[in-house]
Amino acid sequence: MERYKPIIQQVVDEQEAQLIAIEVDTSSSPKTLRILVDTPQGIRIDQCVNINKALCDVLPLDVLPGEYQIEVASPGAERELTSLAEIKQAIGKYVYIKLLQPVDNQIELLGTLVHLGDQDGESILTIKRQQLHHIRFAQIAFIRTAVHI
């Protein structure tokens, strides 16, 4: 799939969206080439349709062996943040963080990501719930956006 990523990336960029992930689902029939995309405002269905049509026009037929379908979708309201760039884009959003070790007797934190900064060469996230929590990036086992109810 790596050899087709530049083509997919170009189509997504032309639609002013961000490529989040490329997945291949071989458990369905036909197989599914799933392209997850987003924008800072959230991806709209018409943008997904436009990306899907453009990909159908430019991708060769042999991307996957046999029959397959292309699915362009949002990564969802609760998606894993896998890089500092994605975390930076999530500032102001509600997040769930699972820590490698407890901080202030907590292994899990829910709150609004209010800041991503740098201290002594380490990335520091600031989360606000009832109080501010300053978490080193190296302490995080998992972080995702979360729905605040």
VEXRO-219820 format. One record per residue: x, y, z negated of N, C-alpha, C in turn. Coordinates in nm, 3 decimals. Layout:
% VEXRO-219820
X, Y, Z, X, Y, Z, X, Y, Z .
...
END
This chain:
% VEXRO-219820
0.082, -0.119, 0.000, 0.000, 0.000, 0.000, 0.087, 0.126, 0.000 .
0.210, 0.114, -0.050, 0.299, 0.230, -0.057, 0.322, 0.297, 0.078 .
0.327, 0.217, 0.185, 0.355, 0.276, 0.316, 0.240, 0.362, 0.366 .
0.119, 0.342, 0.312, 0.003, 0.422, 0.354, -0.023, 0.540, 0.260 .
0.047, 0.543, 0.149, 0.023, 0.651, 0.052, 0.045, 0.790, 0.111 .
0.149, 0.814, 0.192, 0.164, 0.950, 0.250, 0.045, 0.991, 0.337 .
-0.012, 0.898, 0.410, -0.128, 0.930, 0.494, -0.247, 0.965, 0.405 .
-0.270, 0.883, 0.302, -0.380, 0.907, 0.209, -0.360, 1.040, 0.137 .
-0.237, 1.064, 0.091, -0.205, 1.189, 0.021, -0.233, 1.310, 0.108 .
-0.196, 1.304, 0.234, -0.218, 1.417, 0.325, -0.367, 1.446, 0.342 .
-0.446, 1.343, 0.360, -0.591, 1.361, 0.375, -0.651, 1.423, 0.249 .
-0.612, 1.372, 0.135, -0.663, 1.424, 0.007, -0.621, 1.569, -0.010 .
-0.495, 1.601, 0.019, -0.446, 1.738, 0.009, -0.524, 1.832, 0.101 .
-0.553, 1.787, 0.223, -0.627, 1.870, 0.318, -0.768, 1.903, 0.268 .
-0.821, 1.817, 0.182, -0.954, 1.841, 0.124, -0.944, 1.915, -0.011 .
-0.823, 1.964, -0.042, -0.797, 2.040, -0.165, -0.835, 1.962, -0.291 .
-0.798, 1.834, -0.289, -0.821, 1.747, -0.404, -0.688, 1.687, -0.448 .
-0.690, 1.619, -0.560, -0.571, 1.556, -0.616, -0.589, 1.404, -0.610 .
-0.488, 1.336, -0.557, -0.490, 1.190, -0.555, -0.453, 1.139, -0.693 .
-0.545, 1.065, -0.755, -0.521, 1.011, -0.889, -0.466, 0.869, -0.882 .
-0.528, 0.786, -0.799, -0.483, 0.646, -0.791, -0.533, 0.582, -0.662 .
-0.460, 0.479, -0.621, -0.501, 0.394, -0.510, -0.512, 0.254, -0.567 .
-0.629, 0.194, -0.553, -0.653, 0.061, -0.606, -0.701, -0.031, -0.495 .
-0.666, -0.158, -0.506, -0.716, -0.258, -0.413, -0.792, -0.362, -0.494 .
-0.918, -0.381, -0.459, -1.003, -0.479, -0.527, -1.029, -0.595, -0.431 .
-0.965, -0.708, -0.458, -0.982, -0.824, -0.371, -1.089, -0.919, -0.425 .
-1.150, -0.884, -0.539, -1.251, -0.972, -0.598, -1.387, -0.955, -0.530 .
-1.404, -0.847, -0.456, -1.531, -0.823, -0.388, -1.522, -0.869, -0.242 .
-1.637, -0.884, -0.180, -1.639, -0.919, -0.039, -1.729, -0.820, 0.034 .
-1.679, -0.741, 0.124, -1.540, -0.737, 0.166, -1.450, -0.673, 0.059 .
-1.320, -0.685, 0.078, -1.224, -0.621, -0.012, -1.250, -0.471, -0.015 .
-1.206, -0.405, -0.122, -1.226, -0.261, -0.135, -1.094, -0.190, -0.155 .
-1.068, -0.091, -0.072, -0.956, 0.002, -0.092, -1.017, 0.122, -0.161 .
-0.988, 0.138, -0.290, -1.048, 0.244, -0.372, -0.949, 0.358, -0.390 .
-0.991, 0.476, -0.352, -0.910, 0.597, -0.365, -0.976, 0.684, -0.471 .
-0.907, 0.708, -0.582, -0.960, 0.792, -0.689, -0.903, 0.933, -0.674 .
-0.993, 1.031, -0.669, -0.954, 1.170, -0.646, -1.025, 1.260, -0.746 .
-0.968, 1.380, -0.764, -1.028, 1.476, -0.857, -0.986, 1.616, -0.818 .
-1.051, 1.714, -0.876, -1.012, 1.855, -0.866, -1.021, 1.912, -1.007 .
-0.962, 2.028, -1.031, -0.973, 2.087, -1.165, -1.118, 2.111, -1.209 .
-1.207, 2.133, -1.113, -1.348, 2.157, -1.144, -1.429, 2.026, -1.145 .
-1.366, 1.916, -1.111, -1.436, 1.789, -1.095, -1.469, 1.770, -0.948 .
-1.452, 1.650, -0.900, -1.476, 1.620, -0.759, -1.626, 1.610, -0.732 .
-1.668, 1.664, -0.620, -1.809, 1.657, -0.580, -1.828, 1.541, -0.482 .
-1.949, 1.491, -0.474, -1.976, 1.376, -0.386, -1.951, 1.411, -0.240 .
-1.982, 1.535, -0.197, -1.958, 1.572, -0.057, -1.808, 1.573, -0.026 .
-1.724, 1.606, -0.124, -1.580, 1.600, -0.104, -1.535, 1.454, -0.087 .
-1.592, 1.365, -0.167, -1.559, 1.222, -0.155, -1.599, 1.170, -0.017 .
-1.717, 1.211, 0.030, -1.763, 1.168, 0.163, -1.668, 1.219, 0.271 .
-1.628, 1.346, 0.262, -1.537, 1.402, 0.362, -1.401, 1.331, 0.363 .
-1.350, 1.301, 0.245, -1.222, 1.230, 0.235, -1.237, 1.090, 0.294 .
-1.347, 1.023, 0.262, -1.372, 0.889, 0.314, -1.375, 0.890, 0.467 .
-1.449, 0.984, 0.525, -1.457, 0.993, 0.672, -1.320, 1.019, 0.734 .
-1.245, 1.110, 0.674, -1.112, 1.142, 0.727, -1.019, 1.021, 0.718 .
-1.026, 0.946, 0.609, -0.942, 0.827, 0.595, -0.980, 0.721, 0.698 .
-1.108, 0.705, 0.724, -1.152, 0.608, 0.826, -1.097, 0.644, 0.963 .
-1.079, 0.774, 0.988, -1.028, 0.819, 1.118, -0.877, 0.799, 1.132 .
-0.802, 0.805, 1.022, -0.656, 0.804, 1.034, -0.587, 0.675, 0.989 .
-0.651, 0.598, 0.902, -0.586, 0.475, 0.855, -0.595, 0.366, 0.961 .
-0.486, 0.291, 0.981, -0.492, 0.180, 1.076, -0.585, 0.070, 1.023 .
-0.631, -0.014, 1.112, -0.725, -0.120, 1.075, -0.662, -0.227, 0.987 .
-0.530, -0.240, 0.989, -0.464, -0.348, 0.917, -0.410, -0.308, 0.780 .
-0.471, -0.207, 0.719, -0.425, -0.166, 0.584, -0.435, -0.283, 0.488 .
-0.545, -0.356, 0.495, -0.562, -0.480, 0.418, -0.592, -0.592, 0.516 .
-0.547, -0.713, 0.487, -0.578, -0.824, 0.577, -0.729, -0.855, 0.574 .
-0.787, -0.879, 0.689, -0.929, -0.912, 0.697, -1.017, -0.788, 0.683 .
-1.144, -0.812, 0.657, -1.239, -0.702, 0.641, -1.216, -0.630, 0.509 .
-1.235, -0.498, 0.511, -1.229, -0.422, 0.388, -1.312, -0.296, 0.404 .
-1.346, -0.237, 0.291, -1.418, -0.110, 0.291, -1.336, -0.007, 0.214 .
-1.356, 0.119, 0.248, -1.288, 0.228, 0.177, -1.389, 0.294, 0.085 .
-1.351, 0.309, -0.039, -1.435, 0.374, -0.138, -1.357, 0.492, -0.196 .
-1.412, 0.611, -0.187, -1.350, 0.729, -0.246, -1.438, 0.772, -0.364 .
-1.378, 0.786, -0.481, -1.457, 0.811, -0.601, -1.382, 0.897, -0.701 .
-1.456, 0.945, -0.796, -1.401, 1.016, -0.911, -1.339, 0.915, -1.006 .
-1.233, 0.954, -1.078, -1.177, 0.862, -1.177, -1.265, 0.850, -1.301 .
-1.369, 0.933, -1.310, -1.462, 0.925, -1.422, -1.436, 1.030, -1.528 .
-1.531, 1.043, -1.617, -1.523, 1.145, -1.722, -1.417, 1.110, -1.825 .
-1.395, 0.982, -1.847, -1.295, 0.938, -1.944, -1.185, 0.865, -1.867 .
-1.081, 0.940, -1.832, -0.974, 0.879, -1.755, -0.842, 0.896, -1.825 .
-0.757, 0.797, -1.807, -0.624, 0.801, -1.868, -0.541, 0.912, -1.805 .
-0.467, 0.980, -1.888, -0.373, 1.083, -1.843, -0.234, 1.019, -1.847 .
-0.172, 1.006, -1.732, -0.050, 0.926, -1.725, 0.078, 1.007, -1.709 .
0.067, 1.139, -1.700, 0.188, 1.220, -1.686, 0.170, 1.352, -1.759 .
0.281, 1.421, -1.782, 0.272, 1.553, -1.845, 0.194, 1.650, -1.757 .
0.206, 1.635, -1.624, 0.131, 1.722, -1.532, -0.019, 1.703, -1.550 .
-0.064, 1.578, -1.564, -0.206, 1.551, -1.586, -0.250, 1.603, -1.722 .
-0.164, 1.589, -1.822, -0.198, 1.639, -1.956, -0.210, 1.791, -1.952 .
-0.120, 1.856, -1.881, -0.125, 2.003, -1.869, -0.257, 2.047, -1.805 .
-0.302, 1.973, -1.704, -0.429, 2.005, -1.639, -0.548, 1.984, -1.731 .
-0.530, 1.903, -1.835, -0.640, 1.873, -1.927, -0.649, 1.972, -2.043 .
-0.564, 2.074, -2.046, -0.572, 2.174, -2.153, -0.711, 2.236, -2.150 .
-0.772, 2.244, -2.269, -0.908, 2.295, -2.282, -1.013, 2.186, -2.281 .
-0.971, 2.062, -2.249, -1.066, 1.951, -2.244, -1.057, 1.868, -2.372 .
-1.163, 1.796, -2.398, -1.170, 1.705, -2.512, -1.093, 1.578, -2.476 .
-1.007, 1.532, -2.566, -0.924, 1.415, -2.540, -0.926, 1.316, -2.656 .
-0.894, 1.193, -2.623, -0.873, 1.086, -2.720, -0.727, 1.047, -2.712 .
-0.663, 1.038, -2.827, -0.522, 0.998, -2.831, -0.506, 0.882, -2.929 .
-0.438, 0.777, -2.883, -0.398, 0.669, -2.972, -0.248, 0.682, -2.991 .
-0.206, 0.683, -3.115, -0.066, 0.704, -3.149, 0.007, 0.572, -3.171 .
0.137, 0.574, -3.154, 0.219, 0.456, -3.180, 0.227, 0.427, -3.329 .
0.231, 0.534, -3.411, 0.234, 0.523, -3.555, 0.146, 0.633, -3.613 .
0.089, 0.610, -3.731, 0.000, 0.711, -3.789, 0.069, 0.846, -3.813 .
-0.006, 0.951, -3.791, 0.035, 1.088, -3.824, -0.077, 1.143, -3.911 .
-0.042, 1.197, -4.026, -0.143, 1.243, -4.122, -0.246, 1.133, -4.150 .
-0.197, 1.009, -4.166, -0.279, 0.891, -4.194, -0.380, 0.860, -4.084 .
-0.355, 0.905, -3.962, -0.446, 0.877, -3.851, -0.368, 0.815, -3.736 .
-0.425, 0.709, -3.679, -0.365, 0.644, -3.563, -0.436, 0.687, -3.435 .
-0.559, 0.738, -3.451, -0.637, 0.787, -3.337, -0.682, 0.929, -3.365 .
-0.681, 1.012, -3.261, -0.725, 1.151, -3.274, -0.821, 1.184, -3.161 .
-0.924, 1.257, -3.194, -1.016, 1.313, -3.096, -1.019, 1.463, -3.118 .
-1.013, 1.538, -3.011, -1.018, 1.683, -3.025, -0.989, 1.752, -2.893 .
-0.990, 1.882, -2.898, -0.964, 1.962, -2.779, -0.814, 1.983, -2.765 .
-0.763, 1.954, -2.648, -0.622, 1.979, -2.619, -0.606, 2.129, -2.598 .
-0.537, 2.195, -2.689, -0.527, 2.341, -2.682, -0.393, 2.391, -2.631 .
-0.291, 2.306, -2.634, -0.159, 2.355, -2.592, -0.068, 2.237, -2.559 .
0.017, 2.259, -2.461, 0.126, 2.166, -2.431, 0.250, 2.252, -2.423 .
0.342, 2.231, -2.513, 0.462, 2.312, -2.517, 0.586, 2.227, -2.529 .
0.697, 2.295, -2.551, 0.826, 2.229, -2.560, 0.897, 2.277, -2.686 .
0.948, 2.184, -2.763, 1.022, 2.219, -2.885, 1.145, 2.130, -2.893 .
1.261, 2.191, -2.890, 1.387, 2.117, -2.897, 1.395, 2.008, -2.790 .
1.347, 2.039, -2.669, 1.354, 1.945, -2.558, 1.248, 1.837, -2.559 .
1.155, 1.842, -2.653, 1.047, 1.743, -2.660, 0.914, 1.811, -2.629 .
0.830, 1.741, -2.555, 0.697, 1.793, -2.526, 0.608, 1.774, -2.648 .
0.538, 1.879, -2.684, 0.450, 1.878, -2.802, 0.308, 1.912, -2.757 .
0.212, 1.829, -2.795, 0.071, 1.855, -2.768, 0.006, 1.909, -2.894 .
-0.080, 2.005, -2.879, -0.156, 2.056, -2.992, -0.303, 2.024, -2.970 .
-0.361, 1.952, -3.065, -0.500, 1.908, -3.059, -0.576, 1.976, -3.173 .
-0.697, 2.022, -3.143, -0.777, 2.084, -3.248, -0.908, 2.008, -3.264 .
-0.933, 1.966, -3.384, -1.064, 1.911, -3.420, -1.111, 1.997, -3.536 .
-1.091, 1.955, -3.658, -1.119, 2.043, -3.772, -0.994, 2.120, -3.811 .
-0.880, 2.066, -3.775, -0.753, 2.132, -3.800, -0.664, 2.110, -3.679 .
-0.553, 2.179, -3.674, -0.459, 2.162, -3.563, -0.367, 2.043, -3.593 .
-0.342, 1.963, -3.491, -0.248, 1.852, -3.500, -0.144, 1.872, -3.392 .
-0.018, 1.869, -3.429, 0.093, 1.882, -3.334, 0.154, 1.743, -3.316 .
0.147, 1.693, -3.195, 0.188, 1.556, -3.166, 0.300, 1.558, -3.062 .
0.409, 1.489, -3.091, 0.515, 1.473, -2.991, 0.468, 1.375, -2.885 .
0.499, 1.405, -2.760, 0.460, 1.318, -2.649, 0.509, 1.176, -2.673 .
0.627, 1.160, -2.729, 0.687, 1.029, -2.754, 0.607, 0.948, -2.857 .
0.519, 1.012, -2.933, 0.439, 0.943, -3.033, 0.311, 0.884, -2.975 .
0.280, 0.916, -2.850, 0.152, 0.879, -2.791, 0.161, 0.743, -2.722 .
0.072, 0.653, -2.761, 0.061, 0.524, -2.694, -0.033, 0.536, -2.574 .
-0.136, 0.619, -2.587, -0.239, 0.629, -2.485, -0.313, 0.762, -2.503 .
-0.343, 0.828, -2.392, -0.423, 0.951, -2.397, -0.518, 0.951, -2.278 .
-0.641, 0.991, -2.304, -0.741, 1.002, -2.197, -0.835, 1.118, -2.227 .
-0.901, 1.165, -2.122, -1.006, 1.263, -2.145, -1.121, 1.189, -2.211 .
-1.203, 1.261, -2.283, -1.314, 1.198, -2.357, -1.438, 1.285, -2.344 .
-1.552, 1.220, -2.359, -1.679, 1.292, -2.359, -1.708, 1.334, -2.502 .
-1.736, 1.461, -2.520, -1.765, 1.513, -2.654, -1.916, 1.514, -2.674 .
-1.960, 1.437, -2.770, -2.105, 1.425, -2.796, -2.143, 1.506, -2.918 .
END
